[in-house]
Amino acid sequence: MILTVIGLLIGCMICGAGIYYLMKEKNDLESKKIYSITTGVGAVIVLAALIRFFVF
């Protein structure tokens, strides 16, 4: 249970940081690609933690 909550927090932080820097560097195409991937990875971690939280 604690690991699930920690995973959820880490996923939210990664996703939030990706969104923040994506908005900050919106004119640079290479940075936009990198931060989009970062945001996606954070979202996947959040979804996995939520599924684990509600299923187990």
C-alpha positions as CSV (number, residue, x, y, z in Angstrom):
1,M,0.0,0.0,0.0
2,I,2.8,2.4,0.9
3,L,4.7,1.6,-2.2
4,T,1.6,2.3,-4.3
5,V,1.2,5.7,-2.7
6,I,4.9,6.5,-3.2
7,G,4.6,5.4,-6.9
8,L,1.5,7.6,-7.3
9,L,3.4,10.6,-5.8
10,I,6.5,10.1,-7.9
11,G,4.3,9.6,-11.1
12,C,2.5,12.9,-10.3
13,M,5.8,14.7,-9.8
14,I,7.2,13.4,-13.1
15,C,4.1,14.2,-15.0
16,G,3.8,17.7,-13.4
17,A,7.5,18.5,-14.2
18,G,7.0,17.3,-17.8
19,I,4.0,19.5,-18.2
20,Y,5.7,22.5,-16.6
21,Y,8.8,22.3,-18.8
22,L,6.7,21.5,-21.9
23,M,4.9,24.8,-21.4
24,K,8.2,26.6,-20.6
25,E,10.1,25.3,-23.7
26,K,7.2,25.2,-26.1
27,N,9.2,26.8,-29.0
28,D,12.0,24.3,-29.0
29,L,11.0,21.2,-31.0
30,E,13.6,18.9,-29.5
31,S,12.7,19.9,-25.9
32,K,9.0,19.6,-26.8
33,K,9.5,16.0,-27.8
34,I,11.6,15.1,-24.7
35,Y,9.1,16.6,-22.3
36,S,6.1,15.1,-24.1
37,I,7.7,11.7,-23.5
38,T,8.4,12.6,-19.9
39,T,4.8,13.6,-19.4
40,G,3.6,10.3,-20.9
41,V,5.9,8.2,-18.7
42,G,4.6,10.1,-15.6
43,A,1.0,9.5,-16.7
44,V,1.7,5.8,-17.2
45,I,3.2,5.5,-13.7
46,V,0.2,7.4,-12.2
47,L,-2.3,5.1,-14.1
48,A,-0.4,1.9,-13.0
49,A,-0.3,3.1,-9.4
50,L,-4.1,3.9,-9.5
51,I,-4.9,0.5,-10.9
52,R,-2.8,-1.2,-8.3
53,F,-4.4,1.0,-5.6
54,F,-8.0,0.1,-6.5
55,V,-7.4,-3.6,-7.6
56,F,-5.3,-4.8,-4.8
